[in-house]
Amino acid sequence: MPHPTLSAPTRPPLPPFTPETAARKVRLAEDAWNTRDPDRVVPVYTEDTRWRNRSEFPVGREAVRAFLQRKWARELDYRLIKELWACAGSRIAVRFAYEWHDDAGQWFRSYGNENWQFDEAGFMTHRHASINDLPIAIADRLFHWPLGRRPDDHPGLSALGL
């Protein structure tokens, strides 16, 4: 969707963000990540995007694509919930949790925070993530929906007490 003052494509919502547009951007990101499809996730980042994810520092879309392929090959049955924490100008702060299991069947809930920065066309230039993994019993899982997009009626992080 072209922006009236830009000749290049845009990724709405565009900065400067309001709480409403930032929350929309967060939900769009959650929906994309829940596809577990790097080809659907990667286009929201700039060609030269810079990430910090745990101890990895991918730079550029292709490095991010490779990172996501490795991630979702290891984190099986991945289900993610993101929630807006704060926004200002071209930046959004997000908290999130996701559940997944390894190839031995051990379930985890991973908790984290992300700081995002966007260019004027709405593409993410920077993503800084801090994440902790907590082993959980299968009976302690809270994210129960079919793989893919979280249904609108499924509780978010705050409603789940996370």
C-alpha positions as CSV (number, residue, x, y, z in Angstrom):
1,M,0.0,0.0,0.0
2,P,1.8,3.2,-1.1
3,H,2.1,6.1,1.3
4,P,1.1,9.5,-0.3
5,T,4.6,11.0,0.3
6,L,6.6,7.9,-0.3
7,S,7.3,6.2,-3.6
8,A,8.3,2.9,-1.9
9,P,5.8,0.4,-0.4
10,T,4.7,0.9,3.2
11,R,3.8,-1.4,6.1
12,P,0.9,0.2,8.0
13,P,0.3,1.2,10.7
14,L,3.0,3.8,10.3
15,P,4.8,5.9,12.9
16,P,4.4,8.0,14.8
17,F,2.4,5.4,16.8
18,T,-0.5,5.9,19.0
19,P,-1.5,3.3,21.6
20,E,-4.1,2.1,19.2
21,T,-1.9,1.9,16.1
22,A,0.9,0.3,18.1
23,A,-1.4,-2.3,19.5
24,R,-2.5,-3.1,15.9
25,K,1.2,-3.4,14.8
26,V,1.8,-5.8,17.8
27,R,-1.2,-8.0,16.9
28,L,-0.1,-8.1,13.2
29,A,3.4,-9.3,14.4
30,E,1.9,-11.9,16.7
31,D,-0.3,-13.2,13.9
32,A,2.7,-13.4,11.5
33,W,5.0,-15.2,14.0
34,N,2.2,-17.7,14.8
35,T,2.3,-18.9,11.2
36,R,5.9,-20.1,11.9
37,D,6.6,-19.1,8.3
38,P,9.8,-17.1,7.8
39,D,8.7,-16.0,4.4
40,R,5.6,-14.4,5.9
41,V,7.5,-12.8,8.8
42,V,10.7,-11.5,7.1
43,P,9.1,-8.9,4.8
44,V,8.1,-6.6,7.7
45,Y,11.8,-5.9,8.4
46,T,14.1,-3.6,6.4
47,E,16.7,-5.2,4.2
48,D,19.4,-4.2,6.7
49,T,17.4,-4.8,9.8
50,R,19.5,-5.3,13.0
51,W,18.5,-7.8,15.7
52,R,19.6,-8.9,19.1
53,N,17.9,-12.1,20.1
54,R,19.4,-13.8,23.2
55,S,23.1,-14.4,22.1
56,E,22.5,-14.0,18.3
57,F,22.8,-10.8,16.4
58,P,21.4,-11.4,12.9
59,V,21.7,-8.5,10.4
60,G,19.6,-8.3,7.3
61,R,16.5,-10.1,6.1
62,E,18.4,-13.3,4.9
63,A,20.1,-13.7,8.3
64,V,16.7,-13.2,10.0
65,R,15.2,-15.8,7.7
66,A,17.9,-18.3,8.6
67,F,17.5,-17.5,12.3
68,L,13.7,-18.1,12.1
69,Q,14.1,-21.4,10.2
70,R,16.5,-22.7,13.0
71,K,14.2,-21.4,15.7
72,W,11.0,-23.1,14.5
73,A,12.8,-26.3,13.7
74,R,13.8,-26.5,17.4
75,E,10.7,-24.9,19.0
76,L,7.9,-27.3,18.1
77,D,4.2,-26.5,18.3
78,Y,5.0,-22.9,19.0
79,R,2.2,-20.6,20.1
80,L,2.9,-16.9,20.9
81,I,1.0,-14.0,22.6
82,K,2.4,-10.5,22.4
83,E,1.2,-7.4,24.3
84,L,1.9,-3.8,23.8
85,W,3.9,-2.3,26.7
86,A,4.6,1.2,25.5
87,C,5.1,3.3,22.4
88,A,6.6,6.6,21.4
89,G,7.2,8.0,18.0
90,S,8.7,5.3,15.9
91,R,9.4,2.9,18.8
92,I,7.3,0.1,20.3
93,A,8.0,-1.9,23.5
94,V,6.4,-5.3,23.7
95,R,6.2,-8.1,26.2
96,F,5.4,-11.6,25.1
97,A,5.2,-15.3,26.1
98,Y,5.2,-18.3,24.0
99,E,4.9,-22.0,24.6
100,W,6.7,-24.8,22.7
101,H,8.3,-28.2,23.2
102,D,11.6,-29.6,22.2
103,D,12.1,-32.9,20.2
104,A,12.2,-34.8,23.5
105,G,8.7,-33.6,24.4
106,Q,9.7,-31.1,27.2
107,W,7.4,-28.1,27.2
108,F,8.6,-24.6,27.9
109,R,7.1,-21.2,28.4
110,S,9.4,-18.5,27.1
111,Y,9.0,-15.0,28.5
112,G,10.4,-11.9,27.0
113,N,10.5,-8.2,26.1
114,E,11.2,-6.7,22.7
115,N,12.1,-3.1,21.7
116,W,11.2,-2.3,18.1
117,Q,12.2,0.7,16.0
118,F,10.6,1.4,12.6
119,D,11.4,3.6,9.6
120,E,8.9,6.1,8.2
121,A,7.4,3.5,5.9
122,G,6.6,1.2,8.8
123,F,9.3,-1.4,8.3
124,M,11.2,-2.6,11.4
125,T,14.8,-1.5,11.5
126,H,15.8,-2.8,14.9
127,R,14.5,-5.6,17.2
128,H,16.1,-6.1,20.6
129,A,14.8,-9.2,22.4
130,S,15.5,-10.5,25.9
131,I,14.0,-14.0,26.6
132,N,14.0,-16.5,29.4
133,D,12.8,-20.1,29.1
134,L,10.9,-21.9,31.9
135,P,10.4,-25.7,31.7
136,I,6.7,-26.4,32.3
137,A,4.6,-29.6,32.7
138,I,2.2,-30.3,29.9
139,A,-0.6,-29.7,32.5
140,D,0.6,-26.2,33.1
141,R,0.2,-25.1,29.4
142,L,-2.1,-22.1,29.0
143,F,-2.0,-21.5,25.2
144,H,-4.6,-24.0,23.8
145,W,-5.6,-23.1,20.3
146,P,-5.0,-24.9,17.0
147,L,-1.6,-24.0,15.4
148,G,-1.8,-20.6,13.7
149,R,-3.4,-17.3,14.6
150,R,-4.5,-16.9,18.2
151,P,-8.3,-16.7,18.2
152,D,-9.8,-13.3,19.2
153,D,-11.6,-14.8,22.1
154,H,-8.4,-16.5,23.6
155,P,-7.2,-14.5,26.6
156,G,-4.1,-12.3,26.3
157,L,-1.1,-12.1,28.6
158,S,-2.7,-9.8,31.2
159,A,-6.0,-11.9,31.3
160,L,-3.9,-15.0,31.9
161,G,-2.0,-13.4,34.7
162,L,1.3,-13.6,32.8
